[in-house]
Amino acid sequence: MSYHFKFDELSLADLVVDAIYEGGKKGNATDDPLSRLLKGVGNQGGFRPKSSKAGITPYVVLYADLNQPVVNLQ
């Protein structure tokens, strides 16, 4: 079963392996689905921490646009 989430559904969408998460249609950075899926996470490349006011990092996201080569560390 494949999952497909529209941009306006993302704030309530589950994270599902191989699901499709649509971006917006404004043509700028606000179209990125990541910040809607994971509140408070930026949408620029690299490690993007979600920080809290208490100084705790509940999760970190590794963001990639798949235009960079993947490094095999084995």
N, C-alpha and C positions, 0 to 999 in steps of 0.2 A: 504494500500500500504506500503510495507516495503522498506527501503533504505539500500543499501550496498555500502560502499565506499572503494576502493582499497587504499593501502598505498600511492601510488604516486599521488592520487587525493586529499589527505587530506588537503593540503594548500588552496584549493578552495572549500572544502566541507562545506555545511551548518550544523549547529547543529540541529539534528532532534531527538525527543524522540523515543527511541527504535531502532534507526538505528544501523547498524553494521559498525564499523570503523576498518579496518584491520591494524594489526601491520606489521612491517618489518620482514625480514628474516635473519638478521645478527646474532641474538642470543645475543644481548646486549641491553643496555638502549636506544640506538638510534632507536630501533624498536618500541618504545612506541608511539602510535598515538596522545597522548595528546599534546605534544610539537609542533606537526605539525598542529593540529586543532586550538590551542590557542597559537600563537606566543609569546615566551618569558616566558612561564610557565614551571616550572620544573616538573619532573616526579617522584619525591619521595613522599611518603605518607604525608597526612596532608593538611593544608591550604597552597596553593601556590599562592602568590600574583604576579600579573603582574605589575611591577613598570615602571614608565616612568622617563625620565631625569628631568622633572619638579617636581618630588616628588609626583605626583598624582598616585593613584592606581585605574585604570579604572575598574578592576574586580579581584575577588579572586576565585580560584578554590578549591573545596574540593575534594581531590584525595583519592580514596580507591581501594584496589585490591580485595575487597569482601571476603578476608580470615579472617577478623576480625569481631567479632559479632557486630551487629547493636544495638545501645542503643536507647531504646524507652523512650523519655522524657515526655511522657504523664502521 
